[in-house]
């Protein structure tokens, strides 16, 4: 049995020559994640969301729960390898359009940071608490998973982010 659980965010806003539209890219990526040392335990439904930043293309987003024996740095390497196979090229521009984006949101080992001059991996993902396109789908498959830094569950984080705010007077 795999020792670790990972919550992975998937996003796509460009079609792929073989797989087609972004929703189909997400489906193919889930199959790619379910190989070798990793198994997809569950996946959320795919949602469409508006882009962040300068991109004009809408995103297809989902999250998946994986079981794996991989340690976080090894899992990151695997995710980046899958992204490259799908045609992802890191151009150095944040928020640009992409065929596939795979991010580690949480893992069962708690908080993690790669060591070196600049951390290449930080878990929990530094921005996940502010992203409805991650928290909404994650709440449907891992709602009781606790953020190791805040102690709040994904369901609680999602509710805080999406609850209506009173209009200023």
C-alpha positions, 0 to 999 in steps of 0.5 A: 500500500502506498504510504503517502496521499497527495492532493493535486490540482489540474488545470488546462486552458489550451487544446492538445493536438492528440487529446483535444479540448482542455476538459479532455486534457484533464481526463488524459492527465488523470490517466497519466497520473494513475500509472507507476508508483501513483494511483488516483484514488478519487477525482473531482468533476471538471469545472470551467473558470475564468483565467487569472492574469493576462490569459484570455482563455477559460480554464478547465480545473479539477483536483485529484487524490493520489496514493503514492510511495513517492516523496514530495520532490520525486512527485514534483519531478513526476508531475513536471515530466507529465506536463512536458509530455503534454507539451508544457513549456515553462516560459518564465511568465506567470499566468500564461496559457498552458496545455497542462498545469499540475500542482501539489496542493497538500500531502499527508506528511504535512508541511514541506519545503525543498532545501536550496537557494530557492525552494522549488516546492512548498507544500501546502501550495502557498496560494491554494487557500485563495483559489476557489477553483482549487478549494471548491473541487477539493471540498468534494473529494477531500473536504475533511483534509486539514491544512497543516498550517491553519488547522482548518479543513478544506471545507472550512477554507472553501466556506470562508472564501465563498461566503457572502460578505455584507455590502459596505455601508 
